């Protein structure tokens, strides 16, 4: 939780991480939830970063992306209301680094432990694959989903799987947030 001051009243910002494999609607859900709760959301840094590269991404790019993701999250937390929705977090970075390069920087693994979120929404793989030049593994989504699930379980982080398409997916996420009693309004 992050503490913020608005006027003279201090309150805790509840951070919700939206995580999971490629092409599962993380960005769309982050934006929809932020709109619903009239707050801000943290976009995925990797997408823009990789789009600007004039070469294939490398393992050292993963660390740059991770640091920039944390910096942007910190910046956006100062603009957030009671909730901050994060379209990705360091578990995504860790899993991707291990999946593509076979290892992950120790500082990323350690930061996952010391930088938890109030809730993780793990996106189900029930959406159809959307082709995109940055997406790489349409036939390995189940394998990747299991890696996310196990990572969240192993850390004992509070999480729920979000399923459904379109408005049903948004409603599923809203119900999860409500059931975790992260806000009182």
For each residue, the residues with C-beta under 8 A, 3 or more apart:
1: 12 13 14 15 118
2: 12 13 15 77 80 84
3: 10 11 12 13
4: 10 11 12 13 77 78 80
5: 8 9 10
6: 9 11
7:
8: 5
9: 5 6
10: 3 4 5
11: 3 4 6 82
12: 1 2 3 4
13: 1 2 3 4 77 80 81 82 83 84
14: 1 82 83 84 118 119 182 183
15: 1 2 73 77 83 84 86 117 118
16: 33 83 84 85 86 117 118 119 120 121 177 182
17: 86 88 89 91 117 119 120 121
18: 26 29 30 33 85 86 87 88 120 121 123
19: 26 88 89 91 92 120 121 122 123 148 152
20: 24 26 92 122 123 124 125 144 145 148
21: 24 123 125 137 141 144 145 148
22: 135 136 137 138 141 144
23: 127 129 130 132 135 138 141
24: 20 21 123 124 125 127 141
25: 28 29 123 127 169
26: 18 19 20 29 30 44 87 88 123
27: 30 31 43 44 87
28: 25 31 32
29: 18 25 26 32 33 87 121 123 162 169 170 173
30: 18 26 27 33 34 41 42 43 85 86 87
31: 27 28 34 35 41 87
32: 28 29 35 36 170
33: 16 18 29 30 36 37 41 83 85 170 173 174 177
34: 30 31 37 38 39 40 41 83 85
35: 31 32 38
36: 32 33 170 174
37: 33 34 81 82 83 85 183
38: 34 35 81
39: 34 80 81 82 83 84 85
40: 34 76 79 80 81 84 85
41: 30 31 33 34 76 84 85 86 87
42: 30 69 72 73 76 84 85 86 87 88
43: 27 30 47 48 72 87
44: 26 27 47 48 69 87 88 92
45: 48 49 65 68 69 72 88
46: 49 50 65 69 88 92 93 96
47: 43 44 50 51 134
48: 43 44 45 51 52
49: 45 46 52 53 61 64 65 68
50: 46 47 53 57 61 134
51: 47 48 134
52: 48 49
53: 49 50 56 57 61
54:
55: 58
56: 53
57: 50 53 61 62
58: 55 61 62
59: 62 63 97 100 101 103
60: 63 64
61: 49 50 53 57 58 64 65
62: 57 58 59 65 66 93 96 97 101 104 105 108
63: 59 60 66 67 105 107 108
64: 49 60 61 67 68
65: 45 46 49 61 62 68 69 93
66: 62 63 69 70 90 93 105 108 111
67: 63 64 70 71
68: 45 49 64 65 71 72
69: 42 44 45 46 65 66 72 73 88 89 90 93
70: 66 67 73 74 90 111 115
71: 67 68 74 75
72: 42 43 45 68 69 75 76
73: 15 42 69 70 76 77 84 86 89
74: 70 71 77 78
75: 71 72 78 79
76: 40 41 42 72 73 79 80 84
77: 2 4 13 15 73 74 80 84
78: 4 74 75
79: 40 75 76
80: 2 4 13 39 40 76 77 83 84
81: 13 37 38 39 40
82: 11 13 14 37 39 183 185
83: 13 14 15 16 33 34 37 39 80 177 182 183
84: 2 13 14 15 16 39 40 41 42 73 76 77 80
85: 16 18 30 33 34 37 39 40 41 42
86: 15 16 17 18 30 41 42 73 89 117
87: 18 26 27 29 30 31 41 42 43 44
88: 17 18 19 26 42 44 45 46 69 92 93
89: 17 19 69 73 86 92 93 117 120
90: 66 69 70 93 94 108 111 112 115
91: 17 19 94 95 112 120 148 151 152
92: 19 20 44 46 88 89 95 96
93: 46 62 65 66 69 88 89 90 96 97 104 108
94: 90 91 97 98 104 108 109 112 151
95: 91 92 98 99 144 147 148 151
96: 46 62 92 93 99 100
97: 59 62 93 94 100 101 103 104 105 108
98: 94 95 101 102 103 104
99: 95 96 137 144 147
100: 59 96 97
101: 59 62 97 98 104
102: 98
103: 59 97 98
104: 62 93 94 97 98 101 108 109
105: 62 63 66 97 108 109
106: 109 110
107: 63 110 111
108: 62 63 66 90 93 94 97 104 105 111 112
109: 94 104 105 106 112 113
110: 106 107 113 114
111: 66 70 90 107 108 114 115
112: 90 91 94 108 109 115 116 155
113: 109 110 116 155
114: 110 111
115: 70 90 111 112
116: 112 113 155 157
117: 15 16 17 86 89 120 157
118: 1 14 15 16 158 180 182
119: 14 16 17 158 159 160 176 177 180 182
120: 16 17 18 19 89 91 117 152 157 158 159 160
121: 16 17 18 19 29 159 160 162 173 176
122: 19 20 145 148 149 152 159 160 161 162
123: 18 19 20 21 24 25 26 29 127 161 162
124: 20 24 127 145 161 162 163 164
125: 20 21 24 141 142 145
126: 163 164 165
127: 23 24 25 123 124 130 165 169
128:
129: 23 135 138 141
130: 23 127 135
131: 135 138
132: 23 135
133:
134: 47 50 51
135: 22 23 129 130 131 132 138
136: 22
137: 21 22 99 140 141 144
138: 22 23 129 131 135 141
139:
140: 137 143 144
141: 21 22 23 24 125 129 137 138 144 145
142: 125 145 146
143: 140 146 147
144: 20 21 22 95 99 137 140 141 147 148
145: 20 21 122 124 125 141 142 148 149
146: 142 143 149 150
147: 95 99 143 144 150 151
148: 19 20 21 91 95 122 144 145 151 152
149: 122 145 146 152 153 161
150: 146 147 153 154
151: 91 94 95 147 148 154 155
152: 19 91 120 122 148 149 155 157 159
153: 149 150 156
154: 150 151
155: 112 113 116 151 152
156: 153
157: 116 117 120 152
158: 118 119 120 180
159: 119 120 121 122 152
160: 119 120 121 122 176 179 180
161: 122 123 124 149
162: 29 121 122 123 124 169 172 173 176
163: 124 126 169 172
164: 124 126 168 169 171 172
165: 126 127 168 169
166: 169 170
167: 170 171
168: 164 165 171 172
169: 25 29 127 162 163 164 165 166 172 173
170: 29 32 33 36 166 167 173 174
171: 164 167 168 174 175
172: 162 163 164 168 169 175 176
173: 29 33 121 162 169 170 176 177
174: 33 36 170 171 177 178
175: 171 172 178 179
176: 119 121 160 162 172 173 179 180
177: 16 33 83 119 173 174 180 182 183
178: 174 175 181
179: 160 175 176
180: 118 119 158 160 176 177
181: 178 184
182: 14 16 83 118 119 177
183: 14 37 82 83 177
184: 181
185: 82
